[in-house]
Amino acid sequence: MNKALKIISLFFPFMNQSWGQKIWVLKADAAAVSGISETVLVPDIPIMNDLMEYGHMLIGKLRCKITTDASAGSIQVRVRWNGVAGVLIMSSANIALANSLTNYVLELDFEIRVTAEGATGTLLGFGTLQGSILTTNAPNFMTVNPTGVSAPAPSASLDLTGSKNLSITAQMDNTGNTNLIAMEGYLISLN
């Protein structure tokens, strides 16, 4: 909201309306992630600076599938501000994976709230990561095994004045965990 509308809304509080808009949708399966280095799971999501004002919120969901896991290991999912080397907003614990795992589905739900704006802004992120083994390839419900993503703690001193990228990354602890594919996702902005 620009400054003129903020001033007008002081005198006419009924003008303070909320809205939401879809700002990103995963259009096709992303490239498979494998290996032990932290890698972007979906293409970076550009976030315009006007979406990063005090009180605004980003709500996201991402569904992924591990099609082949040759050996036991673990996976960790993270949400970062401005790339793989950017500031960590939230991170899952290491999720243990069984040997010879197929059709394992992960679902990430998260919220990021702007608690301070500007060149030294802060974001508060919170979410859940759930996993389940699908018994068939036919449509079915996930059996939920929830894993917390992170305790809410503000990420301080972020430059929220210009457009930046929101990065959803994954990292595995061995090369036997292969073919993690992001299948479906979206990001909504609420003011």
N, C-alpha and C positions, 0 to 999 in steps of 0.2 A: 504494500500500500504506500503510495507516495505521500509526502509531507502535507500537501493540501488536503487530501482525503483524511489524514489522521487528525488534522485540526478541525475539519468539518465534523468528524465523528465524535469529537468531544461535546459538541453542541447538539448533535442529533445522534444519540446512541443507537437508535434503531438502524442506522446505516452500517453498523458493525456486523457484517454478514460473514459467515464461514462458507468455504467452498473446497472442493477437492478436484484434482485433475490427475489423470493417468499421464505419467511423463516417460514411461519406458515399458515395453513389452518384449520379451524374448520371442523373436519371430521364427526361429528354427533352432534345432539342436546345436548347441555350441560345440566347439572342438573338444575332444576328449582330453582330460588332464591325467597325467601319470608322472611318476618319478618323485624324487624327494625334495625338490625345490618348490617354494611357494609360487603358485601360478594363478593368473587371472582365470576364474571359472567361466565368466561370461565377459563379453566386451565391456570395457569401462563405460559407466553410465554418466553422461554429462549432466551436471546439476547447475542450473543458472543461478546467479547470485541473488536474484529477486525471490527465489524460493527459500533462502536461508536467512530470513528475518526472525526476530524473537517470536517464539511461540509456534512457529511453523513446524510441521512434522512430516517426515517421510515414512511411509509404511510399505514394506516389501515382502514378497514371498518368492522363493525359488525352490523348484523341485528338481532333483538330480537322481541319476541312477548309476549304480556300479554294475556293469554287465559281466565283468570278469575280475576275479581276485585270486591270483594263483597261489598266494601264500598269506598267512595271517599277518596282520599289521594294524595300523591305525590311520585315521584321517582327522584333520583339523580344518575347520572352515572359519574364515575371518572376513570382517567387513572393514575396509580402510577408506580414508579420505585422501584422494589424490594419488592413486596408483599403488602398486605392490610395495613400493618403498615409502608410501605415505603413512600418515598417522593412523594407528590402530584405534578403531571405534569400539569393536567388540570381537570376541574370539570364542570359539567353542573349546571344550576340553578335547583331548585326544579320544576319539571314539574307536574302541577296539573292533576289529573286523575278523571274522572267522576265516579259516582256510577254505579255499575253493568256493568262495561266495559268488553267487550270481543273483541277479534280479533284486539287489538291495537298493531300496529307495530312501533318499534323504530329503527332508522338507525343512527349509529354513524360513522362519517367520521373524521379522524384526521391525522395530520402530526406532527412529532417530529423531530427537526433538532438539530444536535450537533453543538453548538456554541463555545465550548471549551472542549478539551479532557483531559484525565489523571485522577489523583486521586482527583482533585478538578474541575471536568468538569461541564459544564452547558448544559441543554437541553431547547429548545424553543418549546413549544407545542401549537397547535391551531387546532380547529376543530368545527364541527357542529353536533347537535343532532336533528333529525327530527322525528316527530311522526304523525301517521295517524290511523284512524279506517278503517279497511277493511270492505266493505259491504258484501262480500261473501268470502268463502274459495277458490273460483276459482281464478286463477291468475289475478291480476289487478294492476293498478298503485297506488302508495301512493299519497294522497293529502298532500302536504307538509305544515307542520306547523313548520318552523325552530326555533330552540332555540340555541343560541350560547353556546359553551362549556365553553370557558373562553377567556379573553383578553390575547393576547400573552405576557407573562412575563417569563423570564428565570428562571428555577429551578437551583439555584446555589449550588455549593459544593457537587456534586454527584461523587461518586467513579465510574469512567467508565473504570478502568483498568482491572477488571475481569468480567467474565460472570455473568449477573444478570437477573432477571425476569421483564418483563413488565406485569403489572396486570391491568385488566379492571374489575372494581367493580361496584356494584349497591347497593343502599340503599333506603328503603322505609320508610315512616313516620308512618305507622301503619301496623298491621298484616292482615288487610283485603285485601291488595294488594298481590295477590298470583300468582304463576305460571308465573314468568318472565323467559322465556326460550331463550337462544341464539341459533339461528337457522343456521346462516351462517356468516362466517367471514374470513378475510385473513390479512396478514401483509407482506409488500414488503419493502426491503431495497434498497435504491439508494445511489450510492457513489457520 
